[in-house]
Amino acid sequence: MTIRTVVWNEFIHERENPVVKEIYPDGIHGTIAKFLSAGRDFEVSTATLDEPEHGLPQARLDATDVLVWWGHKAHGQVSDEVADRVVTRVHEGMGLIVLHSGHFAKVFKRLMGTPCSLRWREAGERERLWAVNRSHAIVQGVSPAIELPNAEMYGEPFLVPEPMETVFISWFEGGEEIRSGLTYQRGAGKIFYFRPGHETYPIYHNADIQTVIRNAVRWAYNPVAAWKDVAAAPNVPADKAPEKLEVKGARLHKAGEAGYR
């Protein structure tokens, strides 16, 4: 099994901010791709905002098993065409891992259908991520509680739909809490939102955080062929019903007319 993984990053802060550049000289995408590539079951590449089609043309997405998404400053610069393309691939079965400020990405908001808003504070405070279900595949190999000495606070209310599973809950030094590891399914595709990752802190160099992301990619991987007609809504005529069916009541259209269903 080889999980074809693309790590997407807008790649702006690393080129504009010297603090971020020092922590992530190869970009956040480069750091994530490097630790994922250490796993023998991963085939990893990267894509960034300024590439043609943001590095995500249809053919590349069709060949992607799991997409890892990191964005912060330039959500609005992601084209609607590419965002819709990613959403469609998730419905078809591609896995999606959304990190940190990617909660406001077009892709995530369209898949959630909610504002995805939350409270936040940049104060470098301590964060403790509690694993809610120690038997979950995503938390295997990590501490019962991951301690981050410096983090950007995200707090409830977090306006997302109720998840399939809450995998992590975070507590912050200032007293706030948030559901910080959430799983969803849209169509045939699995989604994991994972909160940690503010770019001025070396969070993606943390061994436990790296393990969670590796586990999440494996969890989101769908080995089944893409469900390409997932959005189709075909009419099933009465004579094609699984059981013999007598048509009753008035019909809006006559057979053969345009728009007949």
TORBA-977011 format. One record per residue (C-alpha): y, z, x; residue number from 1; residue in three letters. Coordinates in Angstrom, 3 decimals, always signed. Each point is the difference from the previous one (the first is absolute). Layout:
<pts>
Y;Z;X;NUM;ala .
...
</pts>
This chain:
<pts>
+0.000;+0.000;+0.000;1;met .
+3.439;-0.981;+1.299;2;thr .
+3.073;+1.099;-1.937;3;ile .
+2.714;-2.616;+0.399;4;arg .
+3.138;+2.128;+0.024;5;thr .
+3.660;-1.025;+0.144;6;val .
+2.643;+2.622;+0.848;7;val .
+3.365;-0.983;-1.502;8;trp .
+3.294;+1.507;+1.144;9;asn .
+3.593;-1.042;-0.607;10;glu .
+0.585;+0.800;+3.726;11;phe .
+3.709;+0.775;-0.195;12;ile .
+0.549;+3.641;+0.972;13;his .
-2.021;-0.406;+3.210;14;glu .
+2.422;-2.707;+1.160;15;arg .
+3.206;+1.682;-1.171;16;glu .
-0.532;+3.699;+0.716;17;asn .
-0.707;+1.153;+3.588;18;pro .
-1.800;+3.158;-1.167;19;val .
-2.419;-2.008;-2.134;20;val .
-0.418;-2.583;+2.750;21;lys .
-0.969;+2.706;+2.489;22;glu .
-2.629;+1.428;-2.350;23;ile .
-1.335;-3.398;-1.118;24;tyr .
+0.822;-2.505;+2.770;25;pro .
-2.421;-2.550;-1.493;26;asp .
+1.141;+0.713;-3.547;27;gly .
-1.697;+2.214;-2.546;28;ile .
-2.263;-2.936;-0.824;29;his .
-0.997;-0.268;+3.654;30;gly .
-0.911;+3.684;+0.184;31;thr .
-2.059;-0.115;-3.194;32;ile .
-1.707;-3.240;+1.009;33;ala .
-0.922;+1.504;+3.379;34;lys .
-1.792;+3.053;-1.367;35;phe .
-1.694;-2.015;-2.737;36;leu .
-1.219;-2.494;+2.580;37;ser .
-1.839;+2.812;+1.759;38;ala .
-2.505;-0.095;-2.854;39;gly .
-2.727;-2.584;+0.470;40;arg .
-0.009;-0.831;-3.712;41;asp .
+3.650;-1.120;-0.042;42;phe .
+1.489;-3.414;+0.701;43;glu .
+3.722;+0.778;+0.122;44;val .
+3.167;-2.091;+0.090;45;ser .
+3.636;+0.653;-0.861;46;thr .
+2.773;-1.597;-2.045;47;ala .
+3.725;+0.698;-0.256;48;thr .
+2.885;-0.698;-2.342;49;leu .
+1.757;-2.617;+2.135;50;asp .
-3.024;-2.272;+0.361;51;glu .
-0.259;-3.066;-2.265;52;pro .
-1.164;+1.219;-3.430;53;glu .
+0.227;+3.502;+1.519;54;his .
-3.201;-0.802;+1.900;55;gly .
-1.966;-0.078;-3.253;56;leu .
-0.663;-3.594;-1.054;57;pro .
-2.624;-0.491;-2.678;58;gln .
-2.716;-1.098;+2.409;59;ala .
+0.441;+3.116;+2.111;60;arg .
-0.094;+2.322;-2.996;61;leu .
-3.119;-1.763;-1.249;62;asp .
-1.621;+0.904;+3.320;63;ala .
+1.162;+3.648;-0.117;64;thr .
-2.270;+2.819;-1.158;65;asp .
+2.542;+2.829;+0.274;66;val .
+3.786;-0.124;+0.380;67;leu .
+1.859;+2.983;+1.488;68;val .
+3.665;+0.081;-1.111;69;trp .
+2.919;+1.784;+1.667;70;trp .
+3.577;-0.572;-1.144;71;gly .
+3.215;+1.982;-0.242;72;his .
+3.347;-1.718;+0.458;73;lys .
-0.607;-3.521;-1.290;74;ala .
-2.053;+0.221;-3.185;75;his .
+2.450;-2.344;-1.707;76;gly .
-0.410;-2.626;+2.722;77;gln .
-3.656;-0.535;-0.855;78;val .
-0.129;-3.158;-2.091;79;ser .
-1.246;+0.227;-3.568;80;asp .
-2.412;-2.842;+0.737;81;glu .
-1.700;+1.890;+2.827;82;val .
+0.013;+3.282;-1.939;83;ala .
-1.683;-1.684;-2.968;84;asp .
-2.489;-1.647;+2.344;85;arg .
-1.007;+3.386;+1.425;86;val .
-0.281;+1.554;-3.468;87;val .
-2.267;-2.840;-1.119;88;thr .
-2.252;+0.474;+3.022;89;arg .
-0.309;+3.707;-0.783;90;val .
-1.083;-0.877;-3.541;91;his .
-2.547;-2.380;+1.514;92;glu .
-1.480;+2.751;+2.170;93;gly .
+2.061;+0.370;+3.187;94;met .
+0.512;+3.621;+1.011;95;gly .
+3.537;+1.333;+0.497;96;leu .
+1.122;+3.014;+2.051;97;ile .
+3.647;+0.914;-0.658;98;val .
+1.608;+2.319;+2.538;99;leu .
+2.953;+2.387;-0.268;100;his .
+3.178;-1.762;-1.245;101;ser .
-2.116;-2.898;-1.208;102;gly .
+0.022;+1.870;-3.323;103;his .
+3.187;-1.989;-0.731;104;phe .
-1.456;-3.355;+1.075;105;ala .
+0.042;-2.802;-2.575;106;lys .
-3.750;-0.316;+0.370;107;val .
-0.715;+3.662;-0.770;108;phe .
+2.525;+0.292;-2.840;109;lys .
-1.434;-3.095;-1.709;110;arg .
-3.522;+1.327;+0.287;111;leu .
+1.010;+3.428;-1.297;112;met .
+2.359;-1.202;-2.756;113;gly .
+2.204;+3.077;+0.471;114;thr .
+3.192;+0.840;+1.970;115;pro .
-2.020;+1.685;+2.804;116;cys .
+3.045;+2.196;+0.664;117;ser .
-0.101;+3.430;+1.642;118;leu .
+2.186;+2.635;+1.669;119;arg .
+0.513;-0.124;+3.768;120;trp .
+1.686;+1.755;+2.921;121;arg .
+0.151;-0.893;+3.701;122;glu .
+0.014;+3.354;+1.774;123;ala .
-2.949;-0.162;+2.391;124;gly .
-1.832;+2.760;-1.849;125;glu .
-3.617;+1.030;+0.278;126;arg .
-2.507;-1.648;-2.338;127;glu .
-3.480;+1.178;-0.912;128;arg .
-2.289;-2.535;-1.680;129;leu .
-2.812;+1.655;-1.897;130;trp .
-3.146;-2.024;-0.621;131;ala .
-0.738;+0.509;-3.702;132;val .
-3.596;-1.238;+0.033;133;asn .
-1.767;+0.667;+3.299;134;arg .
-2.872;-2.316;-0.945;135;ser .
+2.205;-3.060;-0.508;136;his .
-0.652;-2.915;+2.376;137;ala .
+3.681;-0.175;+0.993;138;ile .
+0.113;+3.563;+1.382;139;val .
-3.192;-0.091;+2.061;140;gln .
+0.536;+1.106;+3.589;141;gly .
+3.417;+1.625;-0.551;142;val .
+1.133;+3.605;-0.185;143;ser .
+0.015;+1.773;-3.386;144;pro .
+3.794;+0.049;+0.361;145;ala .
+1.878;-2.427;+2.256;146;ile .
+3.021;+1.602;+1.644;147;glu .
+2.997;-2.178;+0.893;148;leu .
+2.725;+1.876;+1.922;149;pro .
+2.773;-2.374;-1.085;150;asn .
+0.128;-2.142;-3.101;151;ala .
+2.329;-1.464;-2.584;152;glu .
-0.370;+1.899;-3.262;153;met .
-1.166;-1.856;-3.091;154;tyr .
-0.137;+2.123;-3.142;155;gly .
-1.029;-0.070;-3.631;156;glu .
+0.608;-1.381;-2.509;157;pro .
-1.685;-3.096;+1.412;158;phe .
+0.196;-2.601;-2.763;159;leu .
-3.317;-1.765;+0.386;160;val .
-2.854;-0.322;-2.497;161;pro .
-2.686;+2.657;+0.015;162;glu .
-2.342;-1.025;+2.832;163;pro .
-3.744;-0.395;-0.101;164;met .
-0.125;+2.752;+2.613;165;glu .
+2.470;+2.261;+1.761;166;thr .
-1.329;+0.176;+3.547;167;val .
+2.846;+1.922;+1.707;168;phe .
+2.782;+2.336;-1.100;169;ile .
+2.872;+0.730;+2.417;170;ser .
+2.013;+3.191;+0.384;171;trp .
+3.276;-0.026;+1.935;172;phe .
+1.837;+2.719;+1.897;173;glu .
+2.893;-0.195;-2.467;174;gly .
-2.341;+0.859;-2.874;175;gly .
-0.583;-3.369;-1.700;176;glu .
-3.401;-1.488;-0.729;177;glu .
-1.227;-3.505;-0.797;178;ile .
-3.222;-1.838;-0.773;179;arg .
-0.246;-1.805;+3.313;180;ser .
-3.325;-1.848;-0.026;181;gly .
-0.761;-1.907;-3.205;182;leu .
-2.647;-2.565;-0.932;183;thr .
+0.289;-2.729;-2.617;184;tyr .
-1.864;-3.087;-1.111;185;gln .
+1.700;-3.113;-1.318;186;arg .
-2.344;-2.746;-1.094;187;gly .
-2.665;-0.187;+2.693;188;ala .
+2.227;+1.436;+2.738;189;gly .
+0.170;+3.574;+1.300;190;lys .
+3.351;+1.531;+0.993;191;ile .
+0.739;+3.098;+2.081;192;phe .
+3.511;+1.424;+0.333;193;tyr .
+0.424;+2.301;+3.013;194;phe .
+3.319;+1.806;+0.411;195;arg .
+0.407;+0.948;+3.710;196;pro .
+1.747;-2.348;+2.403;197;gly .
+3.764;+0.380;+0.478;198;his .
+0.930;-2.222;+2.922;199;glu .
+2.012;+2.541;+2.056;200;thr .
-3.082;+2.212;+0.402;201;tyr .
-3.228;-0.947;+1.856;202;pro .
-2.153;+0.451;-3.098;203;ile .
-2.123;-3.111;+0.524;204;tyr .
-0.969;+1.353;+3.426;205;his .
-1.621;+3.033;-1.684;206;asn .
-3.797;-0.168;+0.248;207;ala .
-0.611;+1.346;-3.514;208;asp .
+2.473;-2.452;-1.558;209;ile .
-1.711;-2.840;+1.857;210;gln .
-3.386;+1.141;-1.298;211;thr .
+1.274;+0.083;-3.593;212;val .
+1.352;-3.552;+0.252;213;ile .
-3.229;-1.297;+1.556;214;arg .
-2.000;+1.718;-2.745;215;asn .
+2.315;-1.390;-2.664;216;ala .
-0.415;-3.577;+1.206;217;val .
-3.784;+0.401;-0.092;218;arg .
+0.226;+1.570;-3.480;219;trp .
+2.191;-2.838;-1.316;220;ala .
-2.224;-2.755;+1.388;221;tyr .
-1.702;-2.052;-2.718;222;asn .
-2.915;-2.100;+1.312;223;pro .
-0.270;-1.981;-3.231;224;val .
+1.423;-3.532;-0.188;225;ala .
+3.536;-0.228;-1.362;226;ala .
+0.302;+0.031;-3.788;227;trp .
+2.145;-3.122;-0.073;228;lys .
+0.259;-0.330;-3.793;229;asp .
+0.811;+3.681;-0.523;230;val .
+3.220;-0.923;-1.847;231;ala .
-1.607;-2.624;-2.236;232;ala .
-0.002;+0.687;-3.740;233;ala .
-2.352;-2.663;-1.409;234;pro .
-0.574;-0.566;-3.676;235;asn .
-3.619;+0.469;-1.088;236;val .
-0.609;-2.178;-3.082;237;pro .
-2.043;+1.471;-2.830;238;ala .
-2.903;-2.356;+0.700;239;asp .
-0.130;+1.303;+3.591;240;lys .
-0.235;+3.679;-0.953;241;ala .
-3.064;+1.852;+1.344;242;pro .
-1.113;+0.681;-3.573;243;glu .
+0.105;-2.382;-2.966;244;lys .
+3.420;+0.412;-1.583;245;leu .
+1.466;-1.056;-3.338;246;glu .
+3.725;-0.725;+0.205;247;val .
+1.837;+1.998;-2.660;248;lys .
+3.619;+0.183;-1.075;249;gly .
+2.935;-2.305;+0.588;250;ala .
+0.566;-1.633;+3.356;251;arg .
+3.353;-0.770;+1.560;252;leu .
-1.047;-3.396;+1.396;253;his .
-2.365;-2.777;-0.943;254;lys .
-2.619;-1.044;+2.504;255;ala .
+1.348;-2.776;+2.175;256;gly .
+3.660;+0.952;-0.382;257;glu .
+2.037;+0.780;+3.077;258;ala .
-0.170;+3.696;+0.701;259;gly .
-3.175;+0.446;-2.037;260;tyr .
-1.819;+3.160;+0.904;261;arg .
</pts>
